[in-house]
Amino acid sequence: MPTPKHLALTAGAVLAALALAGCETTDMKMGSADSKTVATGSAAGAATSGASGQLERCASPLGTVSLVENQNAGWYTILRNEYKLPPTANLLRLLVQQSNCFIIVERSAAGMNAMNRERELMASGQMRQGSQMGGGQMVASDYAMSPEIIFSEGDTGGVGGALGGLIGGRAGGLFGAVAAGTKTREASTMLTLVDNRSGVQVAASEGSASKTDFGGFGSLFGGSAGGGLGGYQNTPQGKVITAAFMDAYNQMVRALRGYKAQSVQGQGLGGGGRLGVDGGAGPSRTSIPGQGGKTLSMREAQARLNELGYNVGTPDGSGGPKTATALRAFQRDNGLQPSGRLDAATQDVLAGK
């Protein structure tokens, strides 16, 4: 009959062996089981040092970008107050510049205040000659990148505690104590990229990461043993968030490499859309016929059709067969009823082209 002491030693050996054999499952995961990546190194202009080999890169920048954090969001409060971490913009600045996919422009409140302070000093006459702090030098932000975090922390101690109760004795207590200190921390992140000129979202991506802490080993086997397992109980929560953001950013860059602008068939964006609402403007129109819509004479319509490549010959205002054929082609291309007549709906769309 095994003694409680033998059971305790056996359980300890089994747990230690399982932990060592399962090292791959306790490492940082970023999108894949083998990922251990966190942001590291530095960036200066187009030059980088010590950047992660798993960070996606671009041969040349796609434009300028500003980083926009919603500081009133719940996730931001958790980030700053509970985990005592700096703004996510600090992390994203490093990833974005190292990737060379965008050039970052300053738009934070603190940064803008600093720039405005220098301009005020220049205007006051206090700066030395040649300081060149006048207006007209700031670079426009082509895009705005916005981050979001979803936190999750799972405690796996419940299952381990139950197993410890089944084993019983000192061995069960040892098993339960180890499992009670085991936590799996996860973070899911989102990134969105918006065109600042049009307000159109051009990209969105999701990233995730997880890490398991065997906190109980440090207390059970001593500090040196806990450190030998990687010191997971001392790893900051920020490493999970960093990996999740790198995962999201990498996915966004991959999508942008094959970027193709969305378009609404037969019209430009913001022209009313193709989903008509009962009683409102029909598809591909921004006005209701007879209620503020634009009107064209037949001669004006013929001239406009010629400009758009629908040949009607010389505009004469008569509206013959050639004009009817051109009108039907235009109507089909713009989601209108191909009547061949210059009706109110056709006039609205034709006048807006």
C-alpha positions as a Python dict, from the first residue, in 0.01 Angstrom:
ca = {
    (1, 'M'): (0, 0, 0),
    (2, 'P'): (162, 331, -108),
    (3, 'T'): (211, 574, 177),
    (4, 'P'): (81, 936, 164),
    (5, 'K'): (443, 1047, 132),
    (6, 'H'): (494, 824, -174),
    (7, 'L'): (170, 952, -326),
    (8, 'A'): (275, 1313, -275),
    (9, 'L'): (615, 1255, -437),
    (10, 'T'): (459, 1064, -726),
    (11, 'A'): (197, 1331, -788),
    (12, 'G'): (462, 1600, -779),
    (13, 'A'): (678, 1415, -1030),
    (14, 'V'): (382, 1355, -1261),
    (15, 'L'): (279, 1721, -1251),
    (16, 'A'): (630, 1841, -1317),
    (17, 'A'): (666, 1598, -1609),
    (18, 'L'): (333, 1709, -1754),
    (19, 'A'): (433, 2072, -1729),
    (20, 'L'): (766, 2012, -1899),
    (21, 'A'): (610, 1793, -2168),
    (22, 'G'): (342, 2053, -2231),
    (23, 'C'): (567, 2356, -2261),
    (24, 'E'): (443, 2419, -2613),
    (25, 'T'): (88, 2467, -2487),
    (26, 'T'): (190, 2718, -2219),
    (27, 'D'): (395, 2949, -2445),
    (28, 'M'): (251, 3267, -2590),
    (29, 'K'): (17, 3191, -2877),
    (30, 'M'): (-52, 3450, -3146),
    (31, 'G'): (-291, 3312, -3401),
    (32, 'S'): (-117, 2972, -3399),
    (33, 'A'): (-12, 2720, -3138),
    (34, 'D'): (358, 2784, -3192),
    (35, 'S'): (355, 3163, -3165),
    (36, 'K'): (556, 3326, -2889),
    (37, 'T'): (587, 3670, -3041),
    (38, 'V'): (573, 4007, -2865),
    (39, 'A'): (667, 4346, -3005),
    (40, 'T'): (1031, 4422, -2949),
    (41, 'G'): (1318, 4633, -3080),
    (42, 'S'): (1296, 4985, -3218),
    (43, 'A'): (1221, 5192, -3527),
    (44, 'A'): (1360, 5518, -3663),
    (45, 'G'): (1226, 5636, -3995),
    (46, 'A'): (1241, 5339, -4231),
    (47, 'A'): (1515, 5172, -4023),
    (48, 'T'): (1440, 4908, -3759),
    (49, 'S'): (1640, 4715, -3501),
    (50, 'G'): (1543, 4395, -3323),
    (51, 'A'): (1198, 4370, -3481),
    (52, 'S'): (1013, 4042, -3457),
    (53, 'G'): (1061, 3812, -3753),
    (54, 'Q'): (685, 3740, -3749),
    (55, 'L'): (581, 4103, -3804),
    (56, 'E'): (445, 4161, -4156),
    (57, 'R'): (630, 4426, -4358),
    (58, 'C'): (565, 4641, -4664),
    (59, 'A'): (812, 4741, -4935),
    (60, 'S'): (683, 5100, -4916),
    (61, 'P'): (424, 5288, -4706),
    (62, 'L'): (58, 5285, -4810),
    (63, 'G'): (0, 5636, -4672),
    (64, 'T'): (-5, 5829, -4344),
    (65, 'V'): (-202, 5710, -4042),
    (66, 'S'): (-309, 5852, -3707),
    (67, 'L'): (-391, 5635, -3405),
    (68, 'V'): (-729, 5697, -3240),
    (69, 'E'): (-812, 5542, -2901),
    (70, 'N'): (-1157, 5561, -2744),
    (71, 'Q'): (-1050, 5657, -2393),
    (72, 'N'): (-1409, 5636, -2266),
    (73, 'A'): (-1445, 5269, -2360),
    (74, 'G'): (-1462, 5001, -2091),
    (75, 'W'): (-1159, 4814, -2226),
    (76, 'Y'): (-947, 5131, -2199),
    (77, 'T'): (-1043, 5170, -1833),
    (78, 'I'): (-937, 4811, -1762),
    (79, 'L'): (-613, 4860, -1953),
    (80, 'R'): (-509, 5171, -1758),
    (81, 'N'): (-664, 5118, -1413),
    (82, 'E'): (-654, 4742, -1357),
    (83, 'Y'): (-348, 4635, -1556),
    (84, 'K'): (-162, 4968, -1522),
    (85, 'L'): (-55, 4953, -1888),
    (86, 'P'): (23, 5250, -2113),
    (87, 'P'): (-205, 5344, -2405),
    (88, 'T'): (-223, 5092, -2687),
    (89, 'A'): (-108, 5369, -2922),
    (90, 'N'): (243, 5333, -2776),
    (91, 'L'): (250, 4967, -2881),
    (92, 'L'): (91, 5024, -3221),
    (93, 'R'): (334, 5305, -3303),
    (94, 'L'): (621, 5056, -3279),
    (95, 'L'): (449, 4782, -3479),
    (96, 'V'): (331, 5016, -3754),
    (97, 'Q'): (663, 5194, -3800),
    (98, 'Q'): (863, 4872, -3795),
    (99, 'S'): (634, 4726, -4062),
    (100, 'N'): (692, 5025, -4296),
    (101, 'C'): (329, 4991, -4409),
    (102, 'F'): (226, 5339, -4288),
    (103, 'I'): (387, 5663, -4179),
    (104, 'I'): (253, 5771, -3840),
    (105, 'V'): (141, 6131, -3787),
    (106, 'E'): (83, 6278, -3441),
    (107, 'R'): (-276, 6348, -3346),
    (108, 'S'): (-286, 6275, -2972),
    (109, 'A'): (-395, 6557, -2740),
    (110, 'A'): (-54, 6576, -2572),
    (111, 'G'): (132, 6575, -2904),
    (112, 'M'): (-91, 6839, -3061),
    (113, 'N'): (-53, 7059, -2751),
    (114, 'A'): (324, 7034, -2777),
    (115, 'M'): (321, 7138, -3145),
    (116, 'N'): (80, 7422, -3081),
    (117, 'R'): (296, 7546, -2793),
    (118, 'E'): (596, 7576, -3024),
    (119, 'R'): (389, 7767, -3281),
    (120, 'E'): (265, 8002, -3012),
    (121, 'L'): (622, 8072, -2904),
    (122, 'M'): (715, 8139, -3267),
    (123, 'A'): (422, 8381, -3302),
    (124, 'S'): (521, 8561, -2982),
    (125, 'G'): (864, 8641, -3125),
    (126, 'Q'): (1053, 8448, -2858),
    (127, 'M'): (1212, 8192, -3090),
    (128, 'R'): (1545, 8252, -3259),
    (129, 'Q'): (1562, 8339, -3627),
    (130, 'G'): (1535, 8047, -3870),
    (131, 'S'): (1337, 7821, -3634),
    (132, 'Q'): (1082, 7760, -3911),
    (133, 'M'): (785, 7684, -3688),
    (134, 'G'): (533, 7865, -3907),
    (135, 'G'): (210, 7720, -4046),
    (136, 'G'): (162, 7504, -4351),
    (137, 'Q'): (404, 7227, -4250),
    (138, 'M'): (186, 6957, -4092),
    (139, 'V'): (127, 6638, -4291),
    (140, 'A'): (-232, 6522, -4343),
    (141, 'S'): (-347, 6192, -4193),
    (142, 'D'): (-475, 5974, -4478),
    (143, 'Y'): (-613, 5707, -4247),
    (144, 'A'): (-721, 5662, -3884),
    (145, 'M'): (-646, 5334, -3705),
    (146, 'S'): (-861, 5249, -3401),
    (147, 'P'): (-787, 4965, -3153),
    (148, 'E'): (-1018, 4771, -2924),
    (149, 'I'): (-948, 4499, -2665),
    (150, 'I'): (-1167, 4220, -2527),
    (151, 'F'): (-1024, 4080, -2204),
    (152, 'S'): (-1075, 3729, -2068),
    (153, 'E'): (-920, 3548, -1775),
    (154, 'G'): (-1008, 3183, -1714),
    (155, 'D'): (-924, 3009, -1386),
    (156, 'T'): (-865, 2637, -1444),
    (157, 'G'): (-831, 2566, -1070),
    (158, 'G'): (-1186, 2433, -1036),
    (159, 'V'): (-1121, 2114, -1230),
    (160, 'G'): (-785, 2059, -1065),
    (161, 'G'): (-936, 2111, -722),
    (162, 'A'): (-1196, 1846, -791),
    (163, 'L'): (-927, 1602, -901),
    (164, 'G'): (-734, 1678, -585),
    (165, 'G'): (-1042, 1590, -380),
    (166, 'L'): (-1073, 1256, -557),
    (167, 'I'): (-706, 1169, -497),
    (168, 'G'): (-726, 1268, -131),
    (169, 'G'): (-455, 1310, 126),
    (170, 'R'): (-136, 1511, 79),
    (171, 'A'): (-117, 1410, -289),
    (172, 'G'): (-467, 1542, -352),
    (173, 'G'): (-383, 1862, -171),
    (174, 'L'): (-69, 1904, -380),
    (175, 'F'): (-260, 1846, -707),
    (176, 'G'): (-536, 2086, -603),
    (177, 'A'): (-291, 2356, -496),
    (178, 'V'): (-107, 2348, -828),
    (179, 'A'): (-429, 2358, -1029),
    (180, 'A'): (-575, 2634, -815),
    (181, 'G'): (-285, 2857, -912),
    (182, 'T'): (-321, 2784, -1283),
    (183, 'K'): (-480, 3053, -1499),
    (184, 'T'): (-521, 3093, -1873),
    (185, 'R'): (-526, 3457, -1978),
    (186, 'E'): (-662, 3551, -2318),
    (187, 'A'): (-704, 3872, -2514),
    (188, 'S'): (-890, 3938, -2836),
    (189, 'T'): (-826, 4261, -3024),
    (190, 'M'): (-980, 4450, -3313),
    (191, 'L'): (-827, 4705, -3549),
    (192, 'T'): (-1019, 4924, -3792),
    (193, 'L'): (-876, 5149, -4062),
    (194, 'V'): (-1084, 5443, -4189),
    (195, 'D'): (-1014, 5677, -4481),
    (196, 'N'): (-1015, 6025, -4326),
    (197, 'R'): (-1121, 6204, -4644),
    (198, 'S'): (-1433, 6001, -4720),
    (199, 'G'): (-1507, 5839, -4383),
    (200, 'V'): (-1510, 5498, -4553),
    (201, 'Q'): (-1377, 5201, -4357),
    (202, 'V'): (-1113, 5038, -4574),
    (203, 'A'): (-1005, 4751, -4347),
    (204, 'A'): (-1083, 4567, -4023),
    (205, 'S'): (-910, 4276, -3854),
    (206, 'E'): (-922, 4060, -3540),
    (207, 'G'): (-634, 3914, -3344),
    (208, 'S'): (-602, 3690, -3040),
    (209, 'A'): (-348, 3548, -2799),
    (210, 'S'): (-346, 3333, -2486),
    (211, 'K'): (-102, 3235, -2213),
    (212, 'T'): (-124, 2983, -1929),
    (213, 'D'): (33, 3065, -1590),
    (214, 'F'): (132, 2780, -1358),
    (215, 'G'): (140, 3005, -1055),
    (216, 'G'): (124, 2719, -807),
    (217, 'F'): (460, 2568, -902),
    (218, 'G'): (658, 2860, -766),
    (219, 'S'): (516, 2816, -415),
    (220, 'L'): (518, 2435, -416),
    (221, 'F'): (865, 2367, -552),
    (222, 'G'): (1040, 2689, -464),
    (223, 'G'): (1130, 3000, -663),
    (224, 'S'): (1402, 2834, -868),
    (225, 'A'): (1164, 2568, -998),
    (226, 'G'): (902, 2825, -1088),
    (227, 'G'): (1162, 3028, -1272),
    (228, 'G'): (1274, 2719, -1455),
    (229, 'L'): (924, 2688, -1604),
    (230, 'G'): (958, 3033, -1756),
    (231, 'G'): (839, 3249, -1469),
    (232, 'Y'): (487, 3261, -1610),
    (233, 'Q'): (343, 3390, -1283),
    (234, 'N'): (557, 3702, -1326),
    (235, 'T'): (477, 3760, -1696),
    (236, 'P'): (285, 4088, -1744),
    (237, 'Q'): (-61, 4081, -1894),
    (238, 'G'): (73, 4322, -2152),
    (239, 'K'): (250, 4040, -2336),
    (240, 'V'): (-83, 3879, -2419),
    (241, 'I'): (-224, 4209, -2544),
    (242, 'T'): (90, 4277, -2748),
    (243, 'A'): (69, 3940, -2920),
    (244, 'A'): (-302, 3985, -2991),
    (245, 'F'): (-242, 4324, -3150),
    (246, 'M'): (45, 4191, -3358),
    (247, 'D'): (-183, 3913, -3478),
    (248, 'A'): (-454, 4165, -3572),
    (249, 'Y'): (-209, 4399, -3743),
    (250, 'N'): (-47, 4117, -3942),
    (251, 'Q'): (-387, 4006, -4067),
    (252, 'M'): (-478, 4360, -4167),
    (253, 'V'): (-154, 4402, -4365),
    (254, 'R'): (-212, 4072, -4546),
    (255, 'A'): (-561, 4185, -4646),
    (256, 'L'): (-437, 4529, -4758),
    (257, 'R'): (-184, 4371, -4993),
    (258, 'G'): (-477, 4249, -5200),
    (259, 'Y'): (-689, 4559, -5139),
    (260, 'K'): (-964, 4637, -5385),
    (261, 'A'): (-1193, 4932, -5324),
    (262, 'Q'): (-1560, 4851, -5268),
    (263, 'S'): (-1795, 5009, -5518),
    (264, 'V'): (-2170, 5045, -5563),
    (265, 'Q'): (-2272, 4924, -5909),
    (266, 'G'): (-2362, 5205, -6146),
    (267, 'Q'): (-2283, 5497, -5914),
    (268, 'G'): (-2034, 5644, -5674),
    (269, 'L'): (-2041, 5591, -5299),
    (270, 'G'): (-2294, 5797, -5107),
    (271, 'G'): (-2527, 5827, -5405),
    (272, 'G'): (-2824, 5665, -5235),
    (273, 'G'): (-2722, 5301, -5241),
    (274, 'R'): (-2901, 5011, -5408),
    (275, 'L'): (-3136, 4922, -5122),
    (276, 'G'): (-3449, 5129, -5178),
    (277, 'V'): (-3683, 5211, -4889),
    (278, 'D'): (-4060, 5212, -4937),
    (279, 'G'): (-4171, 5572, -4979),
    (280, 'G'): (-3817, 5704, -5004),
    (281, 'A'): (-3560, 5752, -5274),
    (282, 'G'): (-3526, 5444, -5492),
    (283, 'P'): (-3204, 5250, -5548),
    (284, 'S'): (-2924, 5456, -5703),
    (285, 'R'): (-3111, 5782, -5643),
    (286, 'T'): (-3079, 6051, -5379),
    (287, 'S'): (-3416, 6215, -5448),
    (288, 'I'): (-3775, 6114, -5519),
    (289, 'P'): (-3893, 6191, -5875),
    (290, 'G'): (-4107, 6503, -5877),
    (291, 'Q'): (-3991, 6600, -5524),
    (292, 'G'): (-3676, 6802, -5572),
    (293, 'G'): (-3519, 6578, -5836),
    (294, 'K'): (-3316, 6731, -6117),
    (295, 'T'): (-3473, 6774, -6460),
    (296, 'L'): (-3301, 6772, -6799),
    (297, 'S'): (-3425, 6868, -7142),
    (298, 'M'): (-3395, 6603, -7413),
    (299, 'R'): (-3110, 6796, -7575),
    (300, 'E'): (-2926, 6821, -7240),
    (301, 'A'): (-2981, 6451, -7178),
    (302, 'Q'): (-2846, 6362, -7524),
    (303, 'A'): (-2535, 6572, -7468),
    (304, 'R'): (-2478, 6407, -7128),
    (305, 'L'): (-2523, 6060, -7275),
    (306, 'N'): (-2261, 6137, -7541),
    (307, 'E'): (-2020, 6254, -7269),
    (308, 'L'): (-2069, 5927, -7081),
    (309, 'G'): (-2003, 5716, -7391),
    (310, 'Y'): (-2363, 5635, -7488),
    (311, 'N'): (-2363, 5755, -7849),
    (312, 'V'): (-2681, 5933, -7960),
    (313, 'G'): (-2526, 6127, -8247),
    (314, 'T'): (-2578, 6502, -8266),
    (315, 'P'): (-2803, 6630, -7982),
    (316, 'D'): (-3118, 6761, -8152),
    (317, 'G'): (-3381, 6727, -7883),
    (318, 'S'): (-3593, 6490, -8089),
    (319, 'G'): (-3531, 6168, -7899),
    (320, 'G'): (-3528, 5922, -8188),
    (321, 'P'): (-3447, 5545, -8193),
    (322, 'K'): (-3073, 5603, -8142),
    (323, 'T'): (-3144, 5807, -7829),
    (324, 'A'): (-3385, 5541, -7700),
    (325, 'T'): (-3117, 5272, -7748),
    (326, 'A'): (-2862, 5484, -7561),
    (327, 'L'): (-3110, 5549, -7280),
    (328, 'R'): (-3185, 5178, -7238),
    (329, 'A'): (-2813, 5100, -7215),
    (330, 'F'): (-2762, 5376, -6957),
    (331, 'Q'): (-3062, 5260, -6754),
    (332, 'R'): (-2944, 4899, -6746),
    (333, 'D'): (-2596, 5005, -6634),
    (334, 'N'): (-2743, 5210, -6350),
    (335, 'G'): (-3005, 4968, -6217),
    (336, 'L'): (-3303, 5153, -6367),
    (337, 'Q'): (-3598, 5019, -6560),
    (338, 'P'): (-3471, 5001, -6924),
    (339, 'S'): (-3769, 5183, -7077),
    (340, 'G'): (-3571, 5388, -7328),
    (341, 'R'): (-3762, 5696, -7208),
    (342, 'L'): (-3622, 6002, -7032),
    (343, 'D'): (-3828, 5954, -6717),
    (344, 'A'): (-3779, 6136, -6385),
    (345, 'A'): (-3564, 5863, -6230),
    (346, 'T'): (-3334, 5856, -6533),
    (347, 'Q'): (-3304, 6234, -6529),
    (348, 'D'): (-3204, 6229, -6160),
    (349, 'V'): (-2922, 5977, -6217),
    (350, 'L'): (-2808, 6125, -6549),
    (351, 'A'): (-2789, 6476, -6402),
    (352, 'G'): (-2572, 6349, -6118),
    (353, 'K'): (-2317, 6179, -6341),
}
